[in-house]
Amino acid sequence: MSDHAVVIVGGGPTGMMLAAELTLAGVDALVVERRTSQVVDGSRAGGLHARTLEVLDQRGVADRFIAAGQRHPAVSFSLTPLDIRDLPTRHNCVLALWQSHIERILAEWVYDELGVPVLRGREVVSFTQDDRGVDVALAGGGALRAGYLVGCDGGRSMVRKTAGIAFPGSAAATSWMIAEVEMDGEPELGFRRDRVGTHALGRRAAGEPIRVVLTERDVGHAGAPDLRELRDALVSVYGTDFGLRGASWISRFTDAARQAAEYRRGRVLLAGDAAHVHPPHGGQGLNTGVQDAVNLGWKLAQVVDGTSPEHLLDTYHAERHPVGARALRSALAMVALGIADDRHDALRETVTELLGADEARRRVVAMIAGLDIRYELGDGHPLIGRRVPDVDVRTDDGPTRIYELLRDARPVLLTLGEPDALARARWPGRVRRVHARRDGAWTLPVVGEVAAPEAALIRPDGHVAWVGALADPGLSRALETWFGATGPARSS
Ligand SMILES: Cc1cc2nc3c(=O)[nH]c(=O)nc-3n(C[C@H](O)[C@H](O)[C@H](O)COP(=O)(O)OP(=O)(O)OC[C@H]3O[C@@H](n4cnc5c(N)ncnc54)[C@H](O)[C@@H]3O)c2cc1C
């Protein structure tokens, strides 16, 4: 039986990102993935939002995704495109990139460069946990022992079910057929609305298959549709099947929305779709999962290496459950705005009118893009609990920017005042101390410009844990809470 500090069930986007975070923190993590191939079937998620690009930038890999995708200037809220270009982030776009490409680029980084071990073509079928670890059973008879088990195994999560974690939420009220097809004809691409709902035909680039999304009258279908059903549905909406030749992928999704009641039970944790499922409207599923992983990774690493007590893991649920709940809420709101009847038409027109106001637009864009997340880490400076902006700074080594300081996934204590009396103090080894002068403005989405901090303690996930002056006793408390360390010891 092989023994690992952390076993991750599922090598989708969430599982790979978590594996990267743990490995950067020096923790032994193994991914178990049921699929034999790295390539996910179908296009599924269509892109990356600004905050996901930022967290990838914090690790120095955002450019790889940007080079492969196309930058779009607007976030979609139901059928309304909302301009994102004036939001204060370097990544003020939606990066259009199919999930298969996102997963390929992640896999190259995680498996080929970081060397994370993966058991491919193996399925976890059950587990039991005790006080010291988790025994994991694989299909076909293998077994593993893990210190912690993380279910990144998608919406039907075996890990969630076996752990007995409830998955409350709302059942499906609408169903959609989705397919990637080849057609002899050249249909007009775009949206069509009728009394059933909104239908879409799209193609991202010449030579790519056409993506078909059709609202269905009936939500009671089980499993994926076949080509005949797709053809019938096209004829019923458009009066023709456009010479449908074949489909490389046909699937179905619904507007069911559910969220795990607990993101942790003992030594078992959930992240990504295993913890929350909702309709794809707004494109938040993959993005929320990657960001769950970045919140969990450093905390789990610190618990595994004994730096922090187990209860640090409870902050994962406390911080990420509300974010997941908001993703469910906004996705369901977008479904409601797409319903085709007079009342919903009136609602959509009213909301669209309101979103014409800049402040309303910026708020909604920041929410969908994940830029407005604020964890409850206390009052005081508006930076506390929010993601640190990627401000240009100048250190003794030359100009840099804050996200470059986060590359190795370690906490950073950034001081921006005059060099101080504590400059020669010994700081807890895992906290990187950086003294810098600020070049850029400190502007937060939704909040606006904020006073530059004298010093800020930045967690590895990029969220600010503390702001103040170095002599402030709150710094020692924050260091202890988050990094199991007390304040600086004066060097002799
Ligand atoms: C039609 C459609 C459109 C979408 N559009 C968007 C979008 O535009 N933007 C967006 O952000 N999201 C979108 N999503 C959602 C997105 O695809 C998911 O949120 C995302 O894939 C979740 O990633 P994950 O890693 O959490 O789970 P998954 O991608 O589901 O990965 C789970 C992995 O676990 C493996 N696994 C499962 N059980 C086991 C087991 N017992 N043992 C071993 N391995 C196991 C699976 O093989 C899989 O590889 C869309 C989804 C669909 C279906």
The ligand as a Tripos MOL2 file, in Angstrom:
@<TRIPOS>MOLECULE
LIG
   53    58     1     0     0
SMALL
NO_CHARGES

@<TRIPOS>ATOM
      1 C1        -21.8530   22.0850  -20.9020 C.3       1 LIG1
      2 C2        -20.9930   22.6810  -19.8660 C.ar      1 LIG1
      3 C3        -20.5340   23.9690  -20.0260 C.ar      1 LIG1
      4 C4        -19.7470   24.5440  -19.0500 C.ar      1 LIG1
      5 N1        -19.3090   25.8250  -19.2140 N.ar      1 LIG1
      6 C5        -18.5090   26.3790  -18.2710 C.ar      1 LIG1
      7 C6        -17.9380   27.6670  -18.4390 C.ar      1 LIG1
      8 O1        -18.1680   28.3260  -19.4530 O.2       1 LIG1
      9 N2        -17.1170   28.1550  -17.4590 N.ar      1 LIG1
     10 C7        -16.8500   27.4310  -16.3160 C.ar      1 LIG1
     11 O2        -16.0910   27.9190  -15.4490 O.2       1 LIG1
     12 N3        -17.3730   26.2030  -16.1470 N.ar      1 LIG1
     13 C8        -18.1830   25.6530  -17.0860 C.ar      1 LIG1
     14 N4        -18.6690   24.3960  -16.9370 N.ar      1 LIG1
     15 C9        -18.3950   23.6880  -15.7090 C.3       1 LIG1
     16 C10       -17.0290   23.0280  -15.7290 C.3       1 LIG1
     17 O3        -16.9110   22.1140  -16.7790 O.3       1 LIG1
     18 C11       -16.8290   22.3680  -14.3820 C.3       1 LIG1
     19 O4        -17.1750   23.2890  -13.3670 O.3       1 LIG1
     20 C12       -15.4000   21.9160  -14.1720 C.3       1 LIG1
     21 O5        -15.0530   20.8840  -15.0500 O.3       1 LIG1
     22 C13       -15.2220   21.4500  -12.7410 C.3       1 LIG1
     23 O6        -13.9170   21.0080  -12.5620 O.3       1 LIG1
     24 P1        -13.6040   19.9160  -11.4560 P.3       1 LIG1
     25 O7        -12.1580   19.6250  -11.5820 O.co2     1 LIG1
     26 O8        -14.1160   20.3900  -10.1430 O.co2     1 LIG1
     27 O9        -14.4860   18.6500  -11.8350 O.3       1 LIG1
     28 P2        -14.4480   17.7890  -13.1740 P.3       1 LIG1
     29 O10       -13.9790   18.5800  -14.3300 O.co2     1 LIG1
     30 O11       -15.7740   17.1210  -13.2540 O.co2     1 LIG1
     31 O12       -13.3200   16.7310  -12.8830 O.3       1 LIG1
     32 C14       -13.5400   15.6360  -12.0220 C.3       1 LIG1
     33 C15       -12.5370   14.5600  -12.3910 C.3       1 LIG1
     34 O13       -12.6280   13.5170  -11.4270 O.3       1 LIG1
     35 C16       -12.5500   12.2730  -12.0980 C.3       1 LIG1
     36 N5        -13.2170   11.3080  -11.2210 N.ar      1 LIG1
     37 C17       -14.5240   11.3000  -10.8470 C.ar      1 LIG1
     38 N6        -14.7610   10.3100   -9.9750 N.ar      1 LIG1
     39 C18       -13.5860    9.6770   -9.7860 C.ar      1 LIG1
     40 C19       -13.1850    8.5640   -8.9830 C.ar      1 LIG1
     41 N7        -14.0610    7.9300   -8.1880 N.pl3     1 LIG1
     42 N8        -11.8880    8.1500   -9.0340 N.ar      1 LIG1
     43 C20       -10.9900    8.8080   -9.8240 C.ar      1 LIG1
     44 N9        -11.3120    9.8630  -10.6050 N.ar      1 LIG1
     45 C21       -12.5960   10.3000  -10.5730 C.ar      1 LIG1
     46 C22       -13.2580   12.5030  -13.4100 C.3       1 LIG1
     47 O14       -12.8410   11.5800  -14.4000 O.3       1 LIG1
     48 C23       -12.8330   13.9360  -13.7520 C.3       1 LIG1
     49 O15       -11.6690   13.9790  -14.5400 O.3       1 LIG1
     50 C24       -19.4290   23.7990  -17.8960 C.ar      1 LIG1
     51 C25       -19.8850   22.4800  -17.7550 C.ar      1 LIG1
     52 C26       -20.6580   21.9260  -18.7250 C.ar      1 LIG1
     53 C27       -21.1320   20.5130  -18.5610 C.3       1 LIG1
@<TRIPOS>BOND
     1     1     2 1
     2     2     3 ar
     3     2    52 ar
     4     3     4 ar
     5     4     5 ar
     6     4    50 ar
     7     5     6 ar
     8     6     7 ar
     9     6    13 1
    10     7     8 2
    11     7     9 ar
    12     9    10 ar
    13    10    11 2
    14    10    12 ar
    15    12    13 ar
    16    13    14 ar
    17    14    15 1
    18    14    50 ar
    19    15    16 1
    20    16    17 1
    21    16    18 1
    22    18    19 1
    23    18    20 1
    24    20    21 1
    25    20    22 1
    26    22    23 1
    27    23    24 1
    28    24    25 2
    29    24    26 1
    30    24    27 1
    31    27    28 1
    32    28    29 2
    33    28    30 1
    34    28    31 1
    35    31    32 1
    36    32    33 1
    37    33    34 1
    38    33    48 1
    39    34    35 1
    40    35    36 1
    41    35    46 1
    42    36    37 ar
    43    36    45 ar
    44    37    38 ar
    45    38    39 ar
    46    39    40 ar
    47    39    45 ar
    48    40    41 1
    49    40    42 ar
    50    42    43 ar
    51    43    44 ar
    52    44    45 ar
    53    46    47 1
    54    46    48 1
    55    48    49 1
    56    50    51 ar
    57    51    52 ar
    58    52    53 1
@<TRIPOS>SUBSTRUCTURE
     1 LIG1         1 GROUP 0 **** ****
